[in-house]
Amino acid sequence: MLSGMRILTAFIAFLLAFSAHANPAVTKDDLNKFLLEKGLLARIDNVRHSVGNKASELVVTAMGFLGVPYKFGGTTAETGFDCSGFVQAMYQKTVGLILPRQAEQQAAATEKIDRADLQPGDLVFFNTMRRAFSHVGIYIGDGKFIHSPRSGFDVRVEDMGLSYWRQRFDGARRVETSPPETQLLQVGDPTQR
């Protein structure tokens, strides 16, 4: 388990250090200290050991985009992400599924689950604009989620237990990776051409 933790630590450090949006003043020691202080290393390692490869790969990939700035309508690390663009990009890159573009469409195209059944990789929705499903993030475990919050902020991890998020929680959804009939498209699926 220790060697797995070292590999995961090195992988995250590599992603953050060489990201186009990484702060050049941040050292590897600073990054490791930050990840340890926030408990992110232990959480990522727990996710890697407790769920399937795709879900843990999704969470690890999403964590590699910490610090990418919010951009309304953004769908890439180069331009920045909005909340649904971030979720869409992570699922396409990691799982090979193309989710709908908007948060409310993502909610409609995925399976409703109880909050108590949340697993890493599931989607969490919030009412942040006085309408249902106006914000989305990816659940990473331990009551936390990763998302692209709003203008002026970067992709980051939040605690769903904070009163702001708790009061605005709108539901949880699971993305089925091989649904029979859905609005999701499998990348490279010849029947979708």
C-alpha positions as CSV (number, residue, x, y, z in Angstrom):
1,M,0.0,0.0,0.0
2,L,2.9,2.4,0.8
3,S,4.4,2.0,-2.7
4,G,1.0,2.6,-4.3
5,M,0.7,5.8,-2.2
6,R,4.2,6.9,-3.4
7,I,3.3,6.2,-7.1
8,L,0.0,8.1,-6.7
9,T,1.8,11.0,-5.0
10,A,4.3,11.2,-7.7
11,F,1.6,11.0,-10.4
12,I,-0.4,13.9,-8.9
13,A,2.7,15.9,-8.4
14,F,3.7,15.4,-12.0
15,L,0.2,16.4,-13.3
16,L,0.1,19.5,-11.2
17,A,3.7,20.5,-11.8
18,F,3.5,20.2,-15.6
19,S,0.0,21.4,-16.1
20,A,-0.3,24.5,-18.3
21,H,-1.9,26.3,-15.3
22,A,0.4,25.2,-12.6
23,N,2.0,27.9,-10.5
24,P,5.7,27.7,-11.2
25,A,6.5,29.0,-7.7
26,V,4.9,25.9,-6.1
27,T,7.5,23.3,-5.2
28,K,7.0,19.5,-4.9
29,D,7.4,19.9,-1.1
30,D,4.7,22.6,-1.1
31,L,2.4,20.4,-3.1
32,N,2.9,17.3,-0.9
33,K,2.3,19.4,2.2
34,F,-0.9,20.8,0.7
35,L,-2.2,17.4,-0.3
36,L,-1.3,15.9,3.1
37,E,-2.9,18.8,5.0
38,K,-6.1,18.6,3.0
39,G,-6.1,14.8,3.5
40,L,-6.3,14.4,-0.3
41,L,-3.6,11.7,-0.6
42,A,-5.3,9.4,1.8
43,R,-8.7,10.0,0.1
44,I,-7.3,9.3,-3.3
45,D,-5.6,6.1,-2.1
46,N,-8.8,4.9,-0.4
47,V,-10.7,5.6,-3.7
48,R,-8.1,3.7,-5.7
49,H,-8.5,0.6,-3.4
50,S,-12.2,0.7,-2.8
51,V,-13.8,1.2,-6.2
52,G,-13.4,0.1,-9.8
53,N,-10.5,1.3,-12.0
54,K,-12.7,3.7,-14.0
55,A,-14.1,5.5,-11.0
56,S,-10.8,5.8,-9.3
57,E,-9.2,6.8,-12.6
58,L,-11.9,9.5,-13.0
59,V,-11.2,10.9,-9.6
60,V,-7.5,10.9,-10.0
61,T,-7.8,12.5,-13.4
62,A,-10.1,15.2,-12.1
63,M,-7.7,15.9,-9.2
64,G,-5.0,16.5,-11.8
65,F,-7.0,19.6,-13.0
66,L,-7.0,21.3,-9.6
67,G,-6.2,25.0,-10.1
68,V,-7.6,25.3,-13.7
69,P,-9.6,28.5,-13.8
70,Y,-13.3,28.8,-14.2
71,K,-14.5,29.9,-17.6
72,F,-18.2,30.3,-18.5
73,G,-18.8,27.9,-21.4
74,G,-15.3,26.4,-21.0
75,T,-14.7,22.7,-21.8
76,T,-10.9,22.4,-21.8
77,A,-8.0,23.0,-19.4
78,E,-6.5,25.4,-22.0
79,T,-9.6,27.7,-21.9
80,G,-10.8,26.8,-18.4
81,F,-13.9,24.9,-17.4
82,D,-17.4,25.8,-16.2
83,C,-19.0,23.2,-13.9
84,S,-20.7,21.0,-16.5
85,G,-17.8,21.4,-19.0
86,F,-15.5,20.1,-16.3
87,V,-17.7,17.0,-15.7
88,Q,-18.2,16.4,-19.4
89,A,-14.5,16.6,-20.1
90,M,-13.5,14.3,-17.2
91,Y,-16.0,11.6,-18.3
92,Q,-15.0,11.8,-21.9
93,K,-11.3,11.7,-21.2
94,T,-11.4,9.0,-18.6
95,V,-14.5,6.8,-19.2
96,G,-15.0,7.5,-22.9
97,L,-18.6,8.7,-22.5
98,I,-19.9,12.0,-23.8
99,L,-22.4,13.5,-21.3
100,P,-24.8,16.2,-22.3
101,R,-23.3,19.7,-22.1
102,Q,-25.5,21.4,-19.4
103,A,-25.8,20.4,-15.8
104,E,-29.6,19.9,-15.9
105,Q,-29.2,17.8,-19.0
106,Q,-26.5,15.7,-17.3
107,A,-29.0,15.1,-14.4
108,A,-31.7,14.0,-16.8
109,A,-29.4,11.6,-18.6
110,T,-28.1,9.8,-15.5
111,E,-29.5,7.5,-12.9
112,K,-30.9,9.1,-9.7
113,I,-29.4,7.7,-6.5
114,D,-29.8,8.4,-2.8
115,R,-27.2,10.6,-1.1
116,A,-26.4,7.7,1.2
117,D,-25.4,5.6,-1.8
118,L,-22.8,8.1,-3.2
119,Q,-19.6,6.5,-4.5
120,P,-16.5,8.2,-6.0
121,G,-17.2,9.2,-9.6
122,D,-20.9,9.9,-9.0
123,L,-22.3,13.3,-9.9
124,V,-23.6,15.7,-7.3
125,F,-26.0,18.6,-8.2
126,F,-26.8,21.8,-6.5
127,N,-29.3,24.7,-6.9
128,T,-27.0,27.7,-6.9
129,M,-29.0,29.9,-9.3
130,R,-32.5,29.5,-8.0
131,R,-33.2,26.7,-10.4
132,A,-32.8,22.9,-10.0
133,F,-29.6,21.3,-11.2
134,S,-27.8,24.6,-11.9
135,H,-24.4,23.3,-10.7
136,V,-22.7,19.9,-10.9
137,G,-19.5,18.3,-9.5
138,I,-17.9,14.9,-9.2
139,Y,-18.1,13.1,-5.8
140,I,-14.6,12.0,-4.7
141,G,-15.6,10.3,-1.4
142,D,-15.7,11.2,2.3
143,G,-18.4,13.9,1.8
144,K,-16.2,15.8,-0.7
145,F,-16.6,16.7,-4.4
146,I,-14.5,18.4,-7.0
147,H,-15.9,21.1,-9.3
148,S,-15.3,24.3,-11.2
149,P,-17.2,26.7,-9.0
150,R,-17.6,30.1,-10.6
151,S,-15.9,33.1,-12.2
152,G,-12.8,34.1,-10.3
153,F,-12.2,30.6,-8.9
154,D,-10.3,27.5,-9.9
155,V,-11.2,23.8,-10.0
156,R,-11.2,22.8,-6.3
157,V,-12.4,20.3,-3.7
158,E,-15.3,21.2,-1.5
159,D,-17.0,19.7,1.5
160,M,-20.7,18.9,1.0
161,G,-21.2,19.2,4.7
162,L,-20.6,23.0,4.6
163,S,-23.9,24.9,5.1
164,Y,-23.7,26.5,1.7
165,W,-23.6,23.2,-0.2
166,R,-25.8,21.3,2.3
167,Q,-28.6,23.9,1.8
168,R,-28.3,23.8,-2.0
169,F,-27.9,20.0,-2.5
170,D,-30.2,19.0,-5.3
171,G,-29.5,15.3,-5.7
172,A,-27.0,12.7,-6.8
173,R,-26.8,10.8,-10.0
174,R,-24.8,7.8,-11.2
175,V,-23.4,7.6,-14.7
176,E,-23.9,4.1,-16.0
177,T,-20.9,3.2,-18.2
178,S,-22.8,0.8,-20.4
179,P,-26.5,1.8,-20.4
180,P,-28.8,0.2,-23.0
181,E,-30.7,3.3,-24.1
182,T,-29.5,6.7,-22.9
183,Q,-28.5,10.1,-24.1
184,L,-24.9,9.2,-23.4
185,L,-22.7,8.4,-26.3
186,Q,-19.8,5.9,-26.2
187,V,-16.8,7.5,-27.8
188,G,-15.8,5.5,-30.8
189,D,-19.1,3.6,-30.9
190,P,-19.7,2.8,-34.6
191,T,-23.5,2.7,-34.0
192,Q,-23.4,6.4,-33.2
193,R,-21.9,7.6,-36.5
